[in-house]
Amino acid sequence: MTAPEMSSSVARDAAMLNESMLRAGAELMFFGYRSFTQDPDKILAERDYGRAHHRALHFIGRQPGLSVAGLLDILGVTKQSLARVLKPLIDDGFVEQRVGESDRRQRLLFLTEDGQAFEERLSAPQRARLARAFNQAGPEAVEGFRSVLELMMDDEQRAQASAVIGEARLP
């Protein structure tokens, strides 16, 4: 591609990003997220739980032994907010809190067997929805989706997400 062709291509791409397109993209994110969360929301409502409970269960399940401080960092909430989420999860037997071995001040979080089953019940419909969409969209669209989501994050959040996700990548 020659320089004038490349310049024309860049101008064409920039013109596509008008206000209407950006609003449509935001609206697709809202509607997609609503669909993504609707199945677990119904299950959570049975126990008077909210999405914060699901997020806590998800990350504790992905990182058994996660410290309370680590969960605070991932969720980006206050200690008080996290306490309101963790207390019922512990009281209902879904999360177990253990004292750290090297630092007894540390509180490490683990899902109980019931917690693992409940987290699976919440997350299975979301994974099925993602699998269906990924399979229908194809590998290039999935890679584009991952790229867009990563590029929407601030650098610090992108690094944090990368640390949490680790080796697991989108297909």
C-alpha positions, 0 to 999 in steps of 0.5 A, spaced: 500 500 500 502 506 498 503 512 502 497 516 499 493 509 499 494 508 507 493 516 508 486 515 505 485 508 509 486 512 515 482 517 514 476 513 512 477 509 518 477 515 522 470 517 519 467 511 521 468 513 528 463 518 528 458 519 534 453 515 532 457 509 531 460 510 538 454 510 541 451 504 538 458 501 540 456 503 547 449 501 547 451 494 544 456 493 550 450 495 555 445 490 551 450 484 551 452 485 558 445 485 560 444 478 556 450 476 559 448 477 566 441 475 566 441 468 567 446 468 573 442 474 576 436 470 576 440 465 580 443 470 585 436 473 586 434 466 589 438 468 595 438 475 595 445 476 592 447 481 587 453 481 582 458 483 587 457 476 590 458 473 583 464 477 582 467 475 588 465 467 588 468 467 581 475 470 583 476 466 589 474 460 585 479 462 580 484 463 585 484 459 591 487 462 597 486 469 594 487 474 600 482 479 602 487 484 600 488 481 593 480 481 592 479 488 594 484 490 589 481 486 583 474 488 585 476 495 586 471 496 592 472 498 599 473 494 605 466 495 607 463 494 601 467 487 600 465 485 608 458 486 606 459 481 600 463 476 604 459 475 610 453 472 607 458 468 602 461 465 609 455 465 613 451 461 607 457 456 607 460 458 600 466 461 602 471 459 607 476 464 610 483 461 613 489 465 616 495 465 612 501 460 614 507 465 613 503 471 615 497 470 620 494 477 619 492 475 612 486 472 611 485 467 605 479 465 601 477 459 598 470 456 595 467 450 599 464 444 595 458 448 596 461 454 593 464 451 587 457 448 585 454 455 586 459 458 582 459 453 577 451 454 577 452 461 576 457 461 571 455 455 566 450 459 562 455 465 561 460 460 558 455 457 554 453 464 551 460 466 550 462 459 547 456 460 542 458 467 540 465 465 539 463 459 535 458 463 531 463 469 530 469 466 528 476 466 530 478 473 527 472 476 530 474 473 537 481 476 537 478 483 535 473 482 541 479 481 545 483 486 543 477 491 543 476 489 551 483 490 552 484 496 549 478 499 553 482 498 559 487 503 562 494 500 563 494 498 570 487 495 569 490 491 563 496 489 567 491 486 572 487 483 568 493 479 564 495 477 571 489 474 573 487 471 566 495 468 566 495 463 560 488 463 559 487 466 552 480 467 548 480 462 543 
